Amino acid sequence: MNQTALIVEGGAMRGIFASGVLDAFLESRHNPFDLVIGVSAGAANLLGYLSQQRRRSYHIITELASSGRFFDPLRFVRGGDLVDVGWLWQASFERYPLDWDVFDRFSGEFCVVATEVASGEPRYITVTPDNLLLAMQATSAMPLVQHTTPVINDEILADGGISDSIPVIEAYRRGARHLTVILSEPWGYRLKAPRFSWLLKQMLTTEPALACALLRREQCYNQALDFIAHPPADCHIELIAPPADFAVARFTRDRHRLETGYLQGYWRGRQALLGDTPLYSAHPVHLAPA
């Protein structure tokens, strides 16, 4: 009951911040973790981290995820997918092959979060070489803007950010007592309830449990933030979050903003390694040197 865990939030293009943090960790060969959990883009960032391929995620975000082949509003208007997650994963493995030998040497557990469409509940999938591609597609599959989503163990799955965006409570439940958490929003951000809940329900009439999960997402998200701000007495949390001027949004494709976001993550990662991570809240969050 004294594991060390790394939790990385998703957030689509906002994941550029975590890619910078993890590259700073790689540069210093910093990987003391028994358990790593990623959600959506956070899971993608962890692939590069665990295979020790510095800037792999940076290139995937700034080149592949920024391309019209991945994000195409006109294709969506014509009845296709707004984002082509399957293509993104295939292209990333082809252009930036994973170093499987290094990846396999990680002795801890690599877990990604997905959401079961039928129940709206989170699914925590331990990643193996056999299920890696499906697991990665599942944790980042976006309902409403994709027509098909992956199936694992007879369960239709969607983006893990719907049911557990920041899986700190799950890490604690699994025995982790030393947590490093990389967020995609500045500390102080709180998720608000959807403004058009009636429209969301109407758009997901065939998946009512998924609609309910989306409607209660802010409760789960803010509960995780409360856990970080007020952890149990036996839990030690190091928080790394973007600065207040972080200007990358979910679908930002501007190269300058992405480059700035990456550098902000890199320097926040360096600060954490030096034990100089700034406090983001008046709450007594204990931040320890890495």
Backbone as CSV, one residue per row, in Angstrom:
resi,resn,N_x,N_y,N_z,CA_x,CA_y,CA_z,C_x,C_y,C_z
1,MET,0.826,-1.200,0.000,0.000,0.000,0.000,0.865,1.258,0.000
2,ASN,1.983,1.204,-0.697,2.872,2.366,-0.726,3.423,2.583,-2.126
3,GLN,2.573,2.295,-3.137,3.003,2.443,-4.516,3.172,3.908,-4.903
4,THR,3.968,4.121,-5.934,4.140,5.438,-6.522,3.455,5.437,-7.881
5,ALA,2.567,6.394,-8.094,1.764,6.422,-9.313,1.934,7.740,-10.059
6,LEU,1.820,7.654,-11.375,1.806,8.831,-12.250,0.472,8.853,-12.975
7,ILE,-0.264,9.954,-12.858,-1.576,10.097,-13.496,-1.495,11.263,-14.475
8,VAL,-1.878,11.011,-15.731,-1.796,12.052,-16.755,-3.181,12.269,-17.370
9,GLU,-3.704,13.474,-17.206,-5.009,13.838,-17.765,-4.918,13.952,-19.288
10,GLY,-6.066,13.840,-19.952,-6.134,14.030,-21.395,-6.429,15.477,-21.748
11,GLY,-7.279,15.675,-22.764,-7.599,17.039,-23.166,-7.235,17.356,-24.597
12,ALA,-7.123,16.320,-25.446,-6.803,16.506,-26.866,-5.509,17.314,-27.024
13,MET,-5.545,18.439,-27.735,-4.316,19.177,-28.020,-3.694,19.792,-26.764
14,ARG,-4.472,19.910,-25.698,-3.901,20.391,-24.438,-2.869,19.408,-23.886
15,GLY,-2.861,18.198,-24.432,-1.862,17.222,-24.024,-0.436,17.636,-24.348
16,ILE,-0.268,18.702,-25.128,1.078,19.184,-25.439,1.813,19.591,-24.170
17,PHE,1.067,20.040,-23.154,1.708,20.415,-21.886,2.333,19.190,-21.227
18,ALA,1.573,18.097,-21.107,2.095,16.874,-20.491,3.260,16.306,-21.276
19,SER,3.242,16.459,-22.608,4.359,15.947,-23.400,5.653,16.669,-23.015
20,GLY,5.563,17.961,-22.721,6.744,18.702,-22.271,7.213,18.257,-20.900
21,VAL,6.261,18.054,-19.984,6.609,17.591,-18.628,7.330,16.246,-18.705
22,LEU,6.758,15.313,-19.458,7.320,13.967,-19.526,8.662,13.948,-20.250
23,ASP,8.854,14.849,-21.202,10.165,14.936,-21.845,11.230,15.425,-20.859
24,ALA,10.834,16.326,-19.968,11.765,16.762,-18.919,12.109,15.587,-18.002
25,PHE,11.117,14.746,-17.686,11.371,13.552,-16.883,12.338,12.606,-17.607
26,LEU,12.095,12.410,-18.907,12.955,11.513,-19.679,14.397,12.017,-19.712
27,GLU,14.535,13.305,-19.872,15.865,13.901,-19.947,16.675,13.596,-18.694
28,SER,15.985,13.504,-17.559,16.644,13.225,-16.283,16.527,11.765,-15.865
29,ARG,16.003,10.923,-16.773,15.830,9.493,-16.498,15.007,9.277,-15.217
30,HIS,13.967,10.041,-15.110,13.129,10.008,-13.904,11.900,9.149,-14.171
31,ASN,11.896,7.942,-13.620,10.727,7.064,-13.703,10.700,6.146,-12.484
32,PRO,10.227,6.685,-11.332,10.164,5.876,-10.110,8.811,5.210,-9.912
33,PHE,7.981,5.137,-10.965,6.569,4.807,-10.799,6.279,3.306,-10.921
34,ASP,5.429,2.835,-10.024,4.942,1.455,-10.074,3.688,1.348,-10.934
35,LEU,2.955,2.440,-11.010,1.678,2.468,-11.729,1.591,3.764,-12.518
36,VAL,1.263,3.680,-13.800,1.003,4.885,-14.595,-0.375,4.745,-15.219
37,ILE,-1.171,5.799,-15.114,-2.527,5.786,-15.655,-2.700,6.997,-16.556
38,GLY,-3.135,6.760,-17.785,-3.361,7.842,-18.727,-4.778,7.837,-19.253
39,VAL,-5.253,9.010,-19.576,-6.594,9.174,-20.139,-6.466,9.885,-21.476
40,SER,-6.954,9.251,-22.540,-6.985,9.865,-23.862,-5.595,10.365,-24.272
41,ALA,-5.439,11.666,-24.490,-4.135,12.198,-24.886,-3.070,11.922,-23.837
42,GLY,-3.490,11.816,-22.572,-2.547,11.471,-21.512,-1.969,10.087,-21.704
43,ALA,-2.790,9.158,-22.173,-2.309,7.809,-22.457,-1.312,7.828,-23.607
44,ALA,-1.593,8.635,-24.626,-0.673,8.758,-25.759,0.676,9.304,-25.301
45,ASN,0.652,10.289,-24.430,1.896,10.844,-23.910,2.692,9.797,-23.139
46,LEU,1.995,8.944,-22.409,2.688,7.928,-21.618,3.376,6.882,-22.496
47,LEU,2.850,6.646,-23.690,3.514,5.704,-24.601,4.941,6.169,-24.914
48,GLY,5.070,7.434,-25.273,6.396,7.966,-25.566,7.295,7.969,-24.342
49,TYR,6.694,8.221,-23.189,7.461,8.254,-21.944,7.983,6.870,-21.584
50,LEU,7.116,5.855,-21.648,7.516,4.508,-21.257,8.465,3.862,-22.262
51,SER,8.414,4.305,-23.518,9.359,3.795,-24.509,10.611,4.677,-24.591
52,GLN,10.663,5.711,-23.734,11.822,6.613,-23.627,12.158,7.284,-24.955
53,GLN,11.101,7.689,-25.673,11.287,8.364,-26.956,10.923,9.840,-26.806
54,ARG,11.921,10.608,-26.454,11.722,12.030,-26.214,11.211,12.719,-27.483
55,ARG,10.223,13.573,-27.312,9.588,14.386,-28.351,8.718,13.578,-29.311
56,ARG,8.529,12.297,-29.052,7.631,11.515,-29.908,6.215,12.108,-29.860
57,SER,5.714,12.366,-28.647,4.366,12.927,-28.514,4.281,14.330,-29.092
58,TYR,5.348,15.098,-28.921,5.387,16.445,-29.479,5.162,16.405,-30.989
59,HIS,5.860,15.510,-31.680,5.732,15.423,-33.136,4.348,14.914,-33.544
60,ILE,3.816,13.969,-32.794,2.480,13.455,-33.120,1.436,14.554,-32.994
61,ILE,1.538,15.360,-31.951,0.553,16.431,-31.741,0.727,17.546,-32.766
62,THR,1.947,17.998,-32.976,2.169,19.174,-33.832,2.121,18.845,-35.316
63,GLU,2.296,17.572,-35.685,2.296,17.219,-37.107,1.057,16.406,-37.504
64,LEU,0.802,15.313,-36.817,-0.310,14.443,-37.207,-1.662,14.962,-36.686
65,ALA,-1.746,15.235,-35.388,-3.018,15.687,-34.813,-3.390,17.082,-35.302
66,SER,-2.440,17.831,-35.803,-2.709,19.175,-36.322,-3.088,19.172,-37.792
67,SER,-3.075,17.995,-38.411,-3.327,17.923,-39.841,-4.820,17.830,-40.162
68,GLY,-5.167,18.206,-41.375,-6.547,18.102,-41.829,-7.008,16.675,-41.994
69,ARG,-6.064,15.744,-42.079,-6.437,14.326,-42.181,-7.061,13.837,-40.869
70,PHE,-6.618,14.402,-39.756,-7.169,14.000,-38.462,-8.426,14.805,-38.119
71,PHE,-8.349,16.113,-38.210,-9.445,16.996,-37.814,-10.004,17.674,-39.058
72,ASP,-11.253,17.340,-39.400,-11.820,17.839,-40.653,-13.296,18.196,-40.461
73,PRO,-13.601,19.472,-40.154,-14.996,19.883,-39.974,-15.858,19.665,-41.207
74,LEU,-15.293,19.858,-42.403,-16.057,19.660,-43.631,-16.458,18.196,-43.790
75,ARG,-15.562,17.299,-43.437,-15.878,15.871,-43.485,-17.035,15.552,-42.545
76,PHE,-17.055,16.219,-41.396,-18.119,16.003,-40.403,-19.462,16.505,-40.933
77,VAL,-19.443,17.673,-41.577,-20.669,18.227,-42.156,-21.231,17.295,-43.225
78,ARG,-20.350,16.626,-43.939,-20.768,15.714,-45.009,-21.177,14.334,-44.495
79,GLY,-21.150,14.152,-43.156,-21.596,12.892,-42.580,-20.497,11.980,-42.097
80,GLY,-19.242,12.435,-42.185,-18.119,11.639,-41.706,-17.756,11.984,-40.269
81,ASP,-16.587,11.538,-39.846,-16.110,11.814,-38.490,-15.409,13.169,-38.437
82,LEU,-15.637,13.896,-37.355,-14.917,15.155,-37.165,-13.435,14.872,-36.955
83,VAL,-13.141,13.824,-36.193,-11.753,13.420,-35.963,-11.607,11.946,-36.341
84,ASP,-10.475,11.605,-36.914,-10.210,10.228,-37.324,-9.156,9.644,-36.382
85,VAL,-9.633,9.144,-35.231,-8.729,8.636,-34.205,-7.992,7.391,-34.683
86,GLY,-8.695,6.515,-35.420,-8.045,5.319,-35.933,-6.868,5.638,-36.826
87,TRP,-7.055,6.602,-37.749,-5.958,7.009,-38.622,-4.801,7.580,-37.811
88,LEU,-5.113,8.402,-36.796,-4.064,9.038,-36.004,-3.171,7.992,-35.344
89,TRP,-3.786,6.961,-34.774,-2.982,5.940,-34.106,-2.167,5.135,-35.103
90,GLN,-2.778,4.754,-36.201,-2.040,3.993,-37.212,-0.872,4.816,-37.760
91,ALA,-1.147,6.080,-38.088,-0.102,6.932,-38.658,1.019,7.188,-37.665
92,SER,0.672,7.328,-36.382,1.698,7.596,-35.376,2.642,6.410,-35.222
93,PHE,2.100,5.185,-35.289,2.952,4.004,-35.170,3.807,3.806,-36.414
94,GLU,3.286,4.215,-37.573,4.050,4.078,-38.816,5.162,5.125,-38.910
95,ARG,4.838,6.364,-38.578,5.827,7.431,-38.734,6.807,7.488,-37.566
96,TYR,6.317,7.176,-36.366,7.160,7.214,-35.172,7.042,5.878,-34.445
97,PRO,7.679,4.831,-34.989,7.548,3.487,-34.411,7.935,3.454,-32.937
98,LEU,7.174,2.699,-32.187,7.427,2.565,-30.759,8.650,1.678,-30.534
99,ASP,9.461,2.041,-29.569,10.602,1.202,-29.197,10.082,0.115,-28.253
100,TRP,9.668,-1.017,-28.832,9.024,-2.075,-28.054,9.959,-2.669,-27.012
101,ASP,11.241,-2.759,-27.307,12.168,-3.345,-26.346,12.215,-2.533,-25.057
102,VAL,12.270,-1.207,-25.201,12.283,-0.338,-24.020,10.918,-0.358,-23.333
103,PHE,9.857,-0.282,-24.121,8.501,-0.290,-23.566,8.270,-1.536,-22.716
104,ASP,8.718,-2.685,-23.189,8.514,-3.947,-22.472,9.327,-4.024,-21.186
105,ARG,10.335,-3.189,-21.059,11.169,-3.249,-19.853,10.538,-2.542,-18.662
106,PHE,9.463,-1.796,-18.883,8.787,-1.134,-17.759,8.175,-2.207,-16.865
107,SER,8.583,-2.235,-15.626,8.167,-3.308,-14.720,6.856,-3.018,-13.997
108,GLY,6.365,-1.793,-14.113,5.118,-1.441,-13.443,3.913,-1.739,-14.318
109,GLU,2.771,-1.204,-13.915,1.532,-1.399,-14.664,1.173,-0.129,-15.419
110,PHE,0.875,-0.283,-16.698,0.410,0.822,-17.533,-1.077,0.610,-17.780
111,CYS,-1.870,1.578,-17.362,-3.324,1.448,-17.422,-3.920,2.662,-18.128
112,VAL,-4.929,2.435,-18.965,-5.650,3.545,-19.583,-7.111,3.472,-19.173
113,VAL,-7.767,4.612,-19.206,-9.168,4.692,-18.810,-10.042,4.847,-20.042
114,ALA,-11.094,4.059,-20.098,-12.119,4.189,-21.131,-13.481,4.203,-20.436
115,THR,-14.524,4.493,-21.193,-15.880,4.520,-20.651,-16.734,3.516,-21.393
116,GLU,-17.383,2.612,-20.655,-18.274,1.662,-21.304,-19.551,2.384,-21.716
117,VAL,-19.893,2.308,-22.981,-21.049,3.032,-23.510,-22.346,2.544,-22.885
118,ALA,-22.493,1.236,-22.673,-23.756,0.678,-22.182,-24.080,1.084,-20.761
119,SER,-23.046,1.289,-19.932,-23.275,1.612,-18.517,-22.855,3.021,-18.132
120,GLY,-21.974,3.626,-18.938,-21.435,4.934,-18.585,-20.364,4.873,-17.513
121,GLU,-19.927,3.648,-17.145,-18.956,3.468,-16.078,-17.532,3.398,-16.643
122,PRO,-16.544,3.796,-15.816,-15.155,3.724,-16.286,-14.656,2.291,-16.362
123,ARG,-13.770,2.064,-17.292,-13.078,0.790,-17.417,-11.578,1.081,-17.395
124,TYR,-10.861,0.396,-16.528,-9.427,0.606,-16.374,-8.714,-0.580,-17.035
125,ILE,-8.112,-0.319,-18.177,-7.563,-1.367,-19.028,-6.045,-1.417,-18.876
126,THR,-5.547,-2.557,-18.413,-4.106,-2.750,-18.364,-3.597,-2.992,-19.783
127,VAL,-2.652,-2.175,-20.207,-2.163,-2.219,-21.585,-1.099,-3.300,-21.735
128,THR,-1.240,-4.107,-22.768,-0.263,-5.122,-23.138,0.068,-4.933,-24.618
129,PRO,1.144,-5.542,-25.095,1.434,-5.441,-26.535,0.286,-5.948,-27.400
130,ASP,-0.489,-6.903,-26.894,-1.570,-7.484,-27.683,-2.774,-6.555,-27.830
131,ASN,-3.061,-5.756,-26.780,-4.270,-4.921,-26.836,-3.955,-3.436,-26.978
132,LEU,-2.693,-3.100,-27.171,-2.275,-1.700,-27.101,-3.045,-0.799,-28.067
133,LEU,-3.112,-1.186,-29.330,-3.752,-0.310,-30.318,-5.233,-0.116,-30.002
134,LEU,-5.941,-1.178,-29.677,-7.363,-1.056,-29.339,-7.564,-0.239,-28.076
135,ALA,-6.717,-0.463,-27.080,-6.846,0.276,-25.818,-6.636,1.770,-26.040
136,MET,-5.657,2.114,-26.885,-5.385,3.516,-27.164,-6.534,4.162,-27.937
137,GLN,-7.102,3.423,-28.865,-8.247,3.953,-29.601,-9.455,4.114,-28.685
138,ALA,-9.619,3.184,-27.748,-10.771,3.240,-26.847,-10.698,4.441,-25.909
139,THR,-9.532,4.678,-25.317,-9.432,5.760,-24.333,-9.618,7.140,-24.954
140,SER,-9.441,7.236,-26.287,-9.545,8.539,-26.950,-10.698,8.630,-27.945
141,ALA,-11.583,7.628,-27.957,-12.719,7.644,-28.889,-13.755,8.674,-28.442
142,MET,-14.115,9.577,-29.329,-15.003,10.687,-28.975,-16.423,10.433,-29.464
143,PRO,-17.371,10.242,-28.546,-18.762,10.077,-28.980,-19.283,11.361,-29.617
144,LEU,-20.294,11.236,-30.418,-20.954,12.346,-31.126,-20.169,12.804,-32.359
145,VAL,-18.837,12.780,-32.293,-18.059,13.224,-33.447,-17.385,12.052,-34.161
146,GLN,-17.614,10.814,-33.656,-17.155,9.596,-34.319,-18.341,8.649,-34.478
147,HIS,-18.394,7.947,-35.593,-19.510,7.032,-35.831,-19.279,5.652,-35.247
148,THR,-18.031,5.250,-35.103,-17.727,3.931,-34.546,-16.726,4.073,-33.405
149,THR,-16.856,3.197,-32.430,-15.927,3.185,-31.308,-15.448,1.751,-31.088
150,PRO,-14.273,1.571,-30.472,-13.686,0.241,-30.322,-14.492,-0.667,-29.382
151,VAL,-14.288,-1.968,-29.561,-14.910,-2.970,-28.701,-13.800,-3.820,-28.092
152,ILE,-13.799,-3.922,-26.762,-12.848,-4.758,-26.039,-13.633,-5.617,-25.060
153,ASN,-13.413,-6.911,-25.110,-14.135,-7.854,-24.234,-15.648,-7.667,-24.343
154,ASP,-16.105,-7.508,-25.581,-17.545,-7.370,-25.883,-18.159,-6.095,-25.327
155,GLU,-17.344,-5.136,-24.923,-17.848,-3.856,-24.428,-17.500,-2.752,-25.423
156,ILE,-18.496,-1.961,-25.803,-18.260,-0.793,-26.648,-17.729,0.324,-25.755
157,LEU,-16.605,0.904,-26.144,-15.914,1.847,-25.272,-15.764,3.215,-25.927
158,ALA,-15.674,4.224,-25.081,-15.481,5.598,-25.537,-14.463,6.286,-24.621
159,ASP,-14.208,7.530,-24.903,-13.207,8.345,-24.208,-13.290,8.192,-22.685
160,GLY,-12.149,7.900,-22.064,-12.112,7.750,-20.620,-12.371,9.033,-19.866
161,GLY,-12.168,10.179,-20.549,-12.420,11.453,-19.890,-13.874,11.684,-19.547
162,ILE,-14.772,10.898,-20.123,-16.198,11.040,-19.815,-16.485,10.595,-18.382
163,SER,-15.875,9.487,-17.984,-16.212,8.891,-16.682,-15.161,9.109,-15.602
164,ASP,-13.887,9.303,-15.988,-12.841,9.516,-14.974,-11.657,10.231,-15.617
165,SER,-11.774,11.546,-15.710,-10.757,12.354,-16.399,-9.425,12.384,-15.671
166,ILE,-9.477,12.362,-14.333,-8.258,12.450,-13.520,-8.325,11.309,-12.499
167,PRO,-7.872,10.119,-12.852,-8.119,8.933,-12.028,-7.260,8.816,-10.771
168,VAL,-7.241,9.877,-9.973,-6.460,9.853,-8.730,-7.108,8.947,-7.684
169,ILE,-8.426,8.941,-7.627,-9.110,8.119,-6.630,-8.909,6.640,-6.944
170,GLU,-8.927,6.280,-8.239,-8.669,4.898,-8.626,-7.240,4.495,-8.277
171,ALA,-6.277,5.384,-8.493,-4.892,5.084,-8.142,-4.755,4.846,-6.642
172,TYR,-5.429,5.676,-5.862,-5.407,5.506,-4.402,-6.069,4.186,-4.012
173,ARG,-7.184,3.851,-4.663,-7.880,2.612,-4.366,-6.995,1.403,-4.647
174,ARG,-6.102,1.538,-5.631,-5.205,0.446,-5.990,-3.980,0.365,-5.090
175,GLY,-3.872,1.264,-4.146,-2.775,1.195,-3.196,-1.716,2.263,-3.353
176,ALA,-1.832,3.128,-4.343,-0.841,4.188,-4.541,-0.969,5.238,-3.450
177,ARG,0.136,5.580,-2.851,0.138,6.583,-1.777,1.049,7.762,-2.091
178,HIS,1.824,7.653,-3.151,2.657,8.767,-3.630,2.247,9.023,-5.081
179,LEU,1.541,10.116,-5.316,0.960,10.385,-6.630,1.587,11.627,-7.254
180,THR,1.979,11.508,-8.516,2.336,12.664,-9.326,1.227,12.833,-10.353
181,VAL,0.621,14.014,-10.382,-0.542,14.261,-11.236,-0.216,15.387,-12.210
182,ILE,-0.363,15.106,-13.502,-0.157,16.126,-14.535,-1.517,16.502,-15.104
183,LEU,-1.914,17.741,-14.907,-3.199,18.234,-15.386,-3.049,18.905,-16.747
184,SER,-4.193,19.148,-17.381,-4.208,19.833,-18.681,-4.804,21.230,-18.592
185,GLU,-5.300,21.578,-17.424,-5.856,22.912,-17.173,-5.119,23.528,-15.993
186,PRO,-5.000,24.861,-15.956,-4.367,25.506,-14.808,-5.095,25.158,-13.506
187,TRP,-4.348,25.074,-12.425,-4.954,24.799,-11.134,-5.910,25.939,-10.766
188,GLY,-7.076,25.582,-10.286,-8.131,26.554,-10.024,-9.288,26.411,-10.988
189,TYR,-9.036,25.751,-12.120,-10.101,25.475,-13.089,-11.099,24.493,-12.489
190,ARG,-12.385,24.752,-12.719,-13.447,23.834,-12.307,-14.343,23.589,-13.515
191,LEU,-14.675,22.342,-13.736,-15.543,22.000,-14.858,-16.983,22.365,-14.537
192,LYS,-17.665,22.989,-15.497,-19.054,23.407,-15.308,-20.003,22.407,-15.956
193,ALA,-21.231,22.386,-15.468,-22.245,21.490,-16.013,-22.566,21.898,-17.452
194,PRO,-22.934,20.939,-18.310,-23.296,21.267,-19.699,-24.445,22.266,-19.746
195,ARG,-24.385,23.193,-20.680,-25.411,24.230,-20.784,-26.664,23.714,-21.476
196,PHE,-26.520,22.762,-22.378,-27.667,22.274,-23.151,-27.846,20.780,-22.912
197,SER,-28.181,20.434,-21.671,-28.319,19.032,-21.306,-29.426,18.342,-22.105
198,TRP,-30.481,19.066,-22.435,-31.599,18.486,-23.192,-31.144,18.062,-24.590
199,LEU,-30.248,18.863,-25.184,-29.753,18.546,-26.521,-28.843,17.321,-26.473
200,LEU,-28.034,17.243,-25.415,-27.149,16.099,-25.255,-27.946,14.806,-25.131
201,LYS,-29.009,14.851,-24.351,-29.864,13.675,-24.191,-30.511,13.283,-25.522
202,GLN,-30.918,14.293,-26.281,-31.568,14.022,-27.561,-30.585,13.406,-28.560
203,MET,-29.333,13.864,-28.527,-28.334,13.361,-29.458,-27.876,11.945,-29.102
204,LEU,-28.096,11.549,-27.854,-27.674,10.229,-27.403,-28.860,9.410,-26.910
205,THR,-29.954,9.478,-27.632,-31.153,8.746,-27.207,-30.924,7.241,-27.204
206,THR,-30.027,6.750,-28.050,-29.771,5.308,-28.097,-28.702,4.871,-27.086
207,GLU,-28.029,5.836,-26.448,-27.031,5.529,-25.415,-27.318,6.358,-24.162
208,PRO,-28.441,6.097,-23.475,-28.837,6.920,-22.332,-27.822,6.911,-21.192
209,ALA,-27.149,5.776,-20.952,-26.168,5.710,-19.864,-24.961,6.601,-20.167
210,LEU,-24.563,6.645,-21.433,-23.452,7.511,-21.825,-23.852,8.975,-21.678
211,ALA,-25.100,9.291,-22.043,-25.594,10.661,-21.867,-25.566,11.056,-20.395
212,CYS,-25.980,10.149,-19.520,-25.968,10.432,-18.075,-24.538,10.651,-17.582
213,ALA,-23.598,9.844,-18.098,-22.199,9.996,-17.699,-21.661,11.366,-18.118
214,LEU,-22.030,11.803,-19.317,-21.601,13.120,-19.775,-22.221,14.233,-18.934
215,LEU,-23.466,14.033,-18.513,-24.156,15.054,-17.726,-23.610,15.163,-16.305
216,ARG,-23.049,14.071,-15.796,-22.491,14.123,-14.442,-20.960,14.223,-14.461
217,ARG,-20.405,14.476,-15.647,-18.956,14.513,-15.773,-18.329,15.562,-14.876
218,GLU,-18.964,16.731,-14.771,-18.355,17.789,-13.953,-18.281,17.378,-12.487
219,GLN,-19.236,16.561,-12.023,-19.195,16.105,-10.633,-17.978,15.213,-10.396
220,CYS,-17.752,14.257,-11.310,-16.603,13.359,-11.181,-15.287,14.127,-11.311
221,TYR,-15.256,15.059,-12.261,-14.039,15.830,-12.505,-13.684,16.675,-11.279
222,ASN,-14.667,17.392,-10.769,-14.412,18.273,-9.629,-14.159,17.482,-8.349
223,GLN,-14.729,16.284,-8.251,-14.435,15.413,-7.113,-12.958,15.014,-7.101
224,ALA,-12.413,14.756,-8.286,-10.986,14.432,-8.376,-10.134,15.631,-7.965
225,LEU,-10.527,16.822,-8.377,-9.791,18.024,-7.975,-9.854,18.223,-6.463
226,ASP,-11.021,17.933,-5.872,-11.154,18.041,-4.413,-10.244,17.040,-3.713
227,PHE,-10.117,15.841,-4.291,-9.226,14.828,-3.722,-7.782,15.321,-3.747
228,ILE,-7.391,15.950,-4.859,-6.033,16.482,-4.969,-5.806,17.588,-3.942
229,ALA,-6.794,18.454,-3.766,-6.661,19.577,-2.835,-6.677,19.122,-1.386
230,HIS,-7.426,18.054,-1.091,-7.551,17.554,0.279,-7.341,16.039,0.286
231,PRO,-6.125,15.582,0.065,-5.889,14.137,0.008,-5.990,13.509,1.397
232,PRO,-6.200,12.196,1.448,-6.172,11.501,2.742,-4.821,11.707,3.427
233,ALA,-4.795,11.510,4.732,-3.587,11.783,5.511,-2.401,10.934,5.074
234,ASP,-2.678,9.739,4.534,-1.580,8.851,4.139,-1.213,8.983,2.664
235,CYS,-1.737,10.020,2.011,-1.514,10.190,0.575,-0.709,11.454,0.303
236,HIS,0.313,11.306,-0.502,1.257,12.377,-0.804,1.127,12.719,-2.293
237,ILE,0.791,13.971,-2.606,0.510,14.346,-4.000,1.448,15.451,-4.479
238,GLU,2.037,15.213,-5.639,2.780,16.261,-6.342,1.974,16.648,-7.566
239,LEU,1.662,17.911,-7.663,0.792,18.408,-8.723,1.582,19.236,-9.727
240,ILE,1.405,18.919,-11.002,2.038,19.702,-12.068,0.928,20.138,-13.016
241,ALA,0.681,21.439,-13.086,-0.411,21.974,-13.891,0.088,23.133,-14.744
242,PRO,-0.587,23.409,-15.862,-0.167,24.527,-16.715,-0.282,25.861,-15.976
243,PRO,0.504,26.844,-16.396,0.375,28.187,-15.818,-0.922,28.845,-16.270
244,ALA,-1.263,29.943,-15.625,-2.526,30.628,-15.918,-2.613,31.109,-17.358
245,ASP,-1.473,31.380,-17.998,-1.498,31.894,-19.375,-1.379,30.776,-20.420
246,PHE,-1.614,29.544,-20.031,-1.599,28.431,-20.976,-2.709,28.657,-22.001
247,ALA,-2.345,28.752,-23.284,-3.290,29.218,-24.310,-3.722,28.126,-25.283
248,VAL,-3.478,26.865,-24.955,-3.843,25.771,-25.856,-5.227,25.239,-25.482
249,ALA,-6.124,25.193,-26.456,-7.463,24.653,-26.243,-7.549,23.246,-26.834
250,ARG,-8.718,22.626,-26.722,-8.879,21.234,-27.129,-8.502,21.011,-28.592
251,PHE,-8.867,21.953,-29.485,-8.598,21.749,-30.903,-7.649,22.804,-31.477
252,THR,-6.796,23.385,-30.639,-5.803,24.343,-31.120,-4.840,23.680,-32.108
253,ARG,-4.627,24.348,-33.251,-3.664,23.828,-34.225,-2.592,24.861,-34.569
254,ASP,-2.646,26.011,-33.920,-1.651,27.054,-34.153,-0.290,26.582,-33.627
255,ARG,0.697,26.528,-34.511,1.998,25.956,-34.163,2.686,26.742,-33.045
256,HIS,2.568,28.068,-33.076,3.226,28.881,-32.049,2.644,28.595,-30.672
257,ARG,1.317,28.500,-30.577,0.701,28.206,-29.279,1.078,26.815,-28.784
258,LEU,1.130,25.858,-29.701,1.507,24.505,-29.306,2.956,24.458,-28.834
259,GLU,3.821,25.151,-29.532,5.232,25.194,-29.141,5.380,25.821,-27.757
260,THR,4.651,26.916,-27.520,4.706,27.577,-26.216,4.177,26.650,-25.126
261,GLY,3.072,25.957,-25.409,2.504,25.034,-24.438,3.461,23.909,-24.085
262,TYR,4.186,23.414,-25.083,5.173,22.364,-24.845,6.285,22.875,-23.930
263,LEU,6.792,24.057,-24.213,7.871,24.613,-23.404,7.402,24.901,-21.978
264,GLN,6.151,25.331,-21.836,5.615,25.545,-20.491,5.600,24.232,-19.712
265,GLY,5.226,23.149,-20.384,5.245,21.848,-19.729,6.656,21.408,-19.386
266,TYR,7.567,21.625,-20.315,8.960,21.221,-20.080,9.525,21.919,-18.852
267,TRP,9.300,23.211,-18.758,9.872,23.946,-17.622,9.157,23.621,-16.321
268,ARG,7.869,23.327,-16.381,7.191,22.877,-15.155,7.728,21.503,-14.726
269,GLY,8.049,20.669,-15.692,8.660,19.386,-15.368,10.025,19.549,-14.729
270,ARG,10.828,20.467,-15.271,12.138,20.742,-14.678,11.989,21.265,-13.251
271,GLN,11.008,22.140,-13.025,10.786,22.665,-11.673,10.436,21.549,-10.705
272,ALA,9.612,20.608,-11.150,9.229,19.489,-10.287,10.448,18.649,-9.920
273,LEU,11.325,18.403,-10.878,12.525,17.608,-10.630,13.467,18.300,-9.654
274,LEU,13.441,19.621,-9.654,14.288,20.384,-8.740,13.627,20.611,-7.388
275,GLY,12.394,20.115,-7.247,11.679,20.334,-5.992,11.184,21.746,-5.841
276,ASP,10.993,22.415,-6.979,10.606,23.824,-6.947,9.267,24.039,-7.639
277,THR,8.389,23.013,-7.610,7.077,23.146,-8.226,6.252,24.163,-7.452
278,PRO,5.698,25.194,-8.111,4.927,26.199,-7.388,3.610,25.640,-6.855
279,LEU,3.154,26.194,-5.743,1.847,25.829,-5.206,0.767,26.479,-6.046
280,TYR,-0.272,25.706,-6.377,-1.336,26.224,-7.218,-2.584,26.541,-6.422
281,SER,-2.563,26.279,-5.133,-3.779,26.441,-4.347,-3.423,26.800,-2.920
282,ALA,-4.358,27.451,-2.244,-4.159,27.757,-0.835,-4.350,26.506,0.018
283,HIS,-4.939,25.461,-0.565,-5.140,24.216,0.170,-3.799,23.553,0.456
284,PRO,-3.721,22.779,1.535,-2.447,22.184,1.932,-2.046,20.969,1.109
285,VAL,-1.773,21.183,-0.169,-1.267,20.106,-1.017,0.241,20.034,-0.803
286,HIS,0.729,18.864,-0.429,2.158,18.722,-0.166,2.873,18.321,-1.448
287,LEU,3.752,19.141,-1.894,4.509,18.877,-3.117,5.949,18.519,-2.743
288,ALA,6.374,17.346,-3.154,7.704,16.875,-2.774,8.632,16.882,-3.963
289,PRO,9.949,16.938,-3.709,10.890,16.817,-4.820,10.726,15.468,-5.512
290,ALA,10.945,15.455,-6.831,10.854,14.185,-7.563,12.057,13.323,-7.222
